[in-house]
Each structure stands twice: as C-alpha cells, then as structure tokens.
Amino acid sequence: EEVHASLIAFRASAEQRWNTEESAGIGSELDQWFHELFNDIIVQTDAVEVALHKAIAEEVAQLRFFHALLIGLCLALGILGWLIFRNYGQRLHADAKALQKSEAKWRSLFLGSPDYVMVLSAEGVILDVNRTLTSLSKAEVVGHSVVDILPPESQQSTLDCLARVAETGEDDAYET
C-alpha cells in the first residue's frame, strides 16, 4: 500500500514538474522533492523485491523439504514392499518344497502298501489305485465307479463305507 501511495504521489509530482510553466531545473525545490520521492519509491521497490526473494526462498526451501520427504517415503515404501514380496516368495517356495516332499512321501506309502488302496471321489469314482484286484489294468479302473468293478457281495459294504465317510468327513476302511 505504501508503494501504491508513493507511485500516485510520484505521478502527481511528475505531471506538475513537466506541466509547470516556471523553471524547474536541477536543484529547485520541486526537483529536490521529486528526487526524494523517486528515491523513496526505489527504496520501497527494493524492499518489496527483497521480501519477495525471501518469501520465494522460504517456499523453495519448504518444497525441497517436502520433496526430500516424499522421496524418502517412496524409498521406504519400496523397500518395505520388496521385503514383503521377498518373504512371501520365500514362504511360497518353502511351502511348495514341503508339499512336494509330502506328496512324494504319500505316493511312496500309497504305491508301496501291501494292501489294495483306492482314492475315491465323494461320488465313489475311482481317482487312483495302487494296484487292482482284478485282471483289469489301472487305466481301465480309474474314472469308473468303485461299485461297478467290485463283486456284488462287496458292493453294499463299499456303499456303507462311502456313506460313513460322507457323513463324518473322516477316512474309513473296510475289507472285502
């Protein structure tokens, strides 16, 4: 506001200086007043410029601080994400190895058992066998109903066993 008031006064004195009929040469009272007013405007303008530079420098410093903060935050999140996914990958790998080991152990027990072992679906369809009871091959048995390949005297005990498994959700066995 001071600068604005000084500019208005400067304009008025400049108009008076140039429009006056009297001689307003260097050193006159009007010239000295004009010179002082002009110098005051320069000082105020310089003060405004310094204040603007200071305000801009403070804003730039704040922006640099937030920029550095954001970069640090992004790096921290990136490292955290990398650690999480690395740990997750290691757990998946360990779980896969444990599953393979468990499957190999089960397969060894399944195939090496002296008993006839069948893996059945809930509907009684043969999913796998370690050996067959009949002259049929493994390929001829897998995918068919267990009732279809058993002799009639074993069919009811098989159906009863399947019903118990469906009811309890637990493994069961029976002898034929």
SEKE-628732 format. One record per atom (N, C-alpha, C): y, x, z. Coordinates in steps of 0.1 Angstrom, whole numbers, padded with zeros to 4 digits, always signed. Each point is the difference from the previous one (the first is absolute). Example, Ala and Ser with C-alpha at 12.3 -4.5 7.8 and 13.67 -1.06 7.14 Angstrom:
BEGIN
-0057+0132+0078+0012-0009+0000+0012+0009+0000+0011-0004-0007+0011+0009+0000+0011-0008+0008
# end
This chain:
BEGIN
-0012+0008+0000+0012-0008+0000+0013+0009+0000-0001+0011+0007+0011+0009+0000+0003+0005-0013-0011+0004-0007+0002+0006-0014+0006-0011-0009-0005-0012+0001+0006-0011-0008+0015-0002+0002+0003+0000+0013+0015-0002+0004+0008+0012-0006-0006+0012+0001+0008+0012-0005+0001-0001-0015-0010-0005-0007+0001-0001-0014+0011-0010-0004+0001-0011+0007+0010-0010-0003+0014+0006+0002+0001+0007+0011+0013+0007+0003+0003+0010-0011-0010+0008-0004+0002+0010-0010+0004-0006-0013-0006-0011-0004+0004-0007-0012+0015-0004+0000+0003-0006+0012+0014-0005+0001+0010+0012-0001-0003+0011+0007+0009+0011-0001+0001+0007-0013-0012+0000-0007+0000+0005-0014+0008-0008-0009-0001-0013+0001+0008-0009-0008+0015+0002+0003+0003+0001+0013+0014+0002+0003+0005+0014-0005-0008+0010+0001+0004+0013-0005+0002+0000-0015-0008-0006-0007+0002+0000-0015+0010-0010-0005+0002-0010+0008+0010-0010-0004+0014+0001+0005+0002+0010+0009+0013+0002+0006+0010+0006-0010+0012-0004+0002+0010+0005-0009+0006+0013+0005-0001+0001+0013+0005+0013+0006-0009+0011-0003+0004+0011+0001-0008+0012-0002-0009+0002+0012-0012+0001-0003-0010+0002+0011-0007+0013-0003+0006+0010+0000-0005+0013-0003-0008+0006+0011-0005+0011-0002-0009+0007+0010+0009+0003+0012-0005-0003+0011+0007+0002+0013+0008-0012+0005+0001-0010-0008+0008-0012+0004-0008-0007+0011+0007-0008+0007-0007-0008+0011-0011-0008-0005+0002-0007-0012-0011-0008-0006-0011+0008-0004+0003+0012-0006-0011+0009-0004-0008+0005+0012+0006+0003+0011-0007+0005+0012-0009-0011+0005+0006-0012+0001-0008-0012+0004-0012-0002-0009+0002+0001-0013-0011-0002-0010-0010+0011+0002+0004+0012+0002-0009+0012+0002-0008-0002+0013+0006-0004+0011-0007-0003+0012-0010-0011-0001+0003-0011-0007-0009-0011-0002-0011+0004-0009+0002+0008-0010-0010+0005-0009-0010+0009+0008+0006+0009+0008-0009+0009+0008-0008-0008+0010+0006-0010+0005-0008-0009+0010-0011-0007-0007+0002-0004-0012-0011-0007-0008-0011+0011-0003+0004+0012-0004-0010+0010-0003-0008+0003+0013+0006+0001+0011-0007+0003+0013-0010-0012+0003+0005-0012-0001-0008-0011+0002-0012-0001-0010+0003+0003-0012-0011+0000-0010-0010+0011+0003+0005+0011+0004-0009+0011+0004-0009-0004+0012+0006-0007+0009-0007-0004+0012-0011-0011-0004+0004-0009-0009-0010-0009-0005-0011+0007-0007+0003+0010-0008-0010+0007-0007-0009+0007+0010+0005+0007+0010-0008+0007+0010-0009-0010+0007+0006-0012+0004-0008-0010+0007-0011-0005-0009+0002-0002-0013-0010-0005-0009-0011+0011-0002+0004+0013-0001-0010+0010-0001-0009+0001+0012+0007-0002+0012-0008+0001+0012-0009-0012+0001+0004-0012-0004-0008-0012+0001-0012+0001-0010+0003+0006-0012-0010+0002-0010-0010+0010+0005+0005+0011+0006-0009+0010+0005-0009-0006+0011+0005-0008+0009-0008-0007+0010-0011-0009-0006+0004-0007-0010-0009-0009-0007-0011+0008-0006+0004+0011-0007-0010+0008-0007-0010+0006+0011+0006+0005+0011-0009+0005+0011-0010-0010+0005+0005-0013+0002-0009-0010+0004-0011-0003-0011+0004+0000-0012-0009-0003-0011-0011+0012-0001+0005+0012+0002-0010+0011+0000-0009-0001+0012+0005-0004+0012-0009-0002+0011-0011-0011-0003+0005-0011-0005-0010-0011-0003-0009+0004-0011+0005+0007-0010-0009+0005-0011-0011+0009+0006+0004+0010+0009-0010+0009+0006-0009-0008+0009+0005-0010+0007-0009-0009+0008-0010-0007-0009+0005-0006-0011-0009-0007-0009-0011+0009-0006+0004+0012-0004-0009+0010-0005-0011+0003+0010+0005+0002+0013-0010+0003+0011-0009-0011+0002+0005-0012+0000-0008-0012+0002-0010-0002-0011+0004+0002-0012-0009-0001-0012-0011+0011+0001+0004+0012+0004-0011+0010+0001-0009-0003+0012+0005-0005+0011-0009-0003+0011-0009-0012-0004+0005-0010-0007-0009-0011-0005-0010+0005-0010+0004+0009-0008-0010+0006-0010-0011+0008+0007+0004+0008+0010-0010+0008+0007-0009-0010+0008+0005-0010+0006-0008-0009+0008-0009-0008-0010+0005-0004-0011-0009-0007-0010-0011+0009-0005+0003+0013-0002-0010+0009-0005-0011+0002+0011+0005+0002+0013-0010+0001+0011-0009-0012+0001+0006-0011-0001-0008-0013+0002-0010-0001-0012+0004+0002-0012-0009-0001-0011-0011+0012+0000+0004+0011+0004-0009+0011+0001-0011-0003+0011+0004-0005+0011-0009-0004+0011-0009-0011-0005+0006-0010-0007-0008-0011-0005-0010+0005-0010+0004+0009-0009-0009+0006-0010-0012+0008+0007+0004+0007+0010-0011+0007+0007-0010-0009+0007+0006-0011+0006-0009-0010+0006-0009-0007-0010+0006-0003-0012-0008-0006-0010-0011+0009-0005+0003+0013-0001-0010+0010-0005-0011+0001+0011+0004+0001+0013-0010+0001+0010-0008-0013+0001+0006-0011-0001-0008-0013+0000-0010-0001-0012+0005+0005-0012-0009+0000-0011-0012+0009+0002+0003+0012+0005-0011+0009+0003-0010-0006+0010+0005-0006+0011-0008-0006+0010-0008-0011-0006+0006-0008-0009-0007-0011-0006-0012+0005-0009+0003+0011-0008-0010+0006-0008-0011+0005+0008+0003+0006+0011-0011+0006+0009-0008-0012+0006+0007-0010+0004-0007-0012+0006-0009-0006-0011+0005-0002-0012-0008-0006-0011-0012+0009-0003+0002+0013+0000-0011+0009-0003-0011-0001+0011+0005-0001+0012-0010-0001+0011-0008-0013-0001+0008-0011-0003-0007-0013-0001-0009+0000-0012+0004+0006-0011-0008+0000-0012-0013+0008+0003+0001+0011+0007-0012+0008+0004-0009-0008+0009+0005-0007+0010-0008-0008+0008-0007-0012-0008+0008-0006-0008-0004-0011-0008-0012+0004-0009+0003+0011-0008-0011+0004-0009-0012+0006+0006+0002+0007+0012-0011+0007+0006-0007-0009+0010+0003-0012+0002-0007-0009+0010-0014-0003-0005-0010+0001+0009-0013-0004-0005-0002-0015-0001+0010-0008+0006-0001-0014-0002+0007-0004-0013-0004-0013-0004+0007-0005-0012+0013-0006+0005+0011+0005-0005+0014-0005+0004+0007-0005-0012+0006-0013+0002+0008-0006-0010+0014-0003+0005+0009+0002-0008+0014-0004+0003+0003-0013-0008+0003-0011+0007+0002-0013-0006+0014-0005+0001+0004-0008-0009+0013-0007+0001-0002-0012+0010+0011-0006+0003-0001-0012+0009-0008-0011-0006-0001+0000-0013-0008-0010-0008-0014+0003-0001-0004+0012+0004-0014+0005-0001-0003+0007-0013+0010+0004-0007-0001+0008-0013-0003+0015+0004-0009+0006-0006-0004+0014+0003+0011+0009-0006+0007+0008+0009+0010+0009-0005-0006+0014-0002-0009+0004+0009-0007+0013-0001-0013-0001+0007-0009+0009-0004-0013+0002+0007-0003+0014+0000-0008+0004+0011-0004+0014+0000-0013+0002-0008-0008-0010+0000-0012-0001-0009-0004-0014-0001-0009-0003-0009-0004-0014-0002-0014-0002+0006-0003-0012+0003-0013-0004+0006-0010-0003-0011+0005-0003-0012-0009-0005-0011+0000+0011-0011-0006-0004-0010-0001+0009-0012+0014+0000-0008+0009-0008+0005+0013-0001-0007+0008+0013+0003+0008+0004-0009+0009+0012+0002+0012-0004+0008+0008+0009+0004+0012-0002+0008+0010-0008-0009+0001+0004-0013+0009-0006-0009-0003-0015-0002-0013-0003+0001-0005-0014-0002+0003-0009+0012+0002+0006+0012+0001-0007+0012+0015-0002+0004+0008+0010-0002+0015+0000+0004+0006-0011-0009+0008-0009+0007+0007-0010-0007-0007-0014+0000-0012+0000+0005-0008-0013+0001+0000-0004+0015-0003-0013+0001-0002-0005+0014-0012+0005+0006+0001+0004+0013-0011+0005+0008-0012-0010+0000+0003-0013+0000-0010-0010+0001-0008+0000-0013+0006+0003-0011-0008+0000-0013-0010+0011-0001+0001+0011+0007-0009+0011-0001-0011+0000+0011+0002-0008+0010-0009+0000+0011-0012-0010-0002-0011+0003+0006-0011-0010-0001+0004-0012+0008-0005-0012-0004+0004-0013+0007-0001+0001+0015-0010+0006+0005-0002+0000+0015+0011+0008+0007+0008+0008-0007+0010+0008+0007+0014-0006-0003+0001-0010-0008+0013-0005-0004+0007-0007+0012-0007-0008+0008+0007-0007+0010+0005+0009+0011-0008+0011+0004+0005+0009+0010+0012+0008-0005+0000+0002-0013+0012+0007-0006+0012-0009+0001-0001-0012-0004+0011-0010+0001+0005-0001+0014-0010-0001+0010+0004-0001+0014+0008+0013+0005-0004+0011-0005+0007+0013+0004+0014+0000-0006+0001-0005-0013+0014+0000-0006+0009-0010+0007-0006-0011+0005+0008-0010+0007+0005+0006+0014-0009+0008+0007+0004+0006+0012+0011+0010-0002-0001+0008-0011+0011+0010-0003+0013-0008-0003-0001-0011-0008+0012-0007-0003+0007-0006+0012-0009-0005+0010+0005-0006+0012+0006+0010+0010-0007+0011+0002+0005+0010+0010+0008+0011-0005-0001+0003-0013+0008+0011-0006-0006+0014+0003-0012-0001+0006-0007+0013+0004-0012+0003-0009-0003+0013+0000-0012+0003-0008-0013-0006+0006-0009-0002-0009-0013-0006+0005-0011+0006-0008-0012-0001+0005-0012+0005-0008-0012-0010+0003-0009+0001-0009-0012-0008+0002-0011+0007-0008-0012-0003+0003-0012+0007-0006-0007-0011-0009-0005+0005-0011-0007-0009-0009-0015+0003+0000
# end
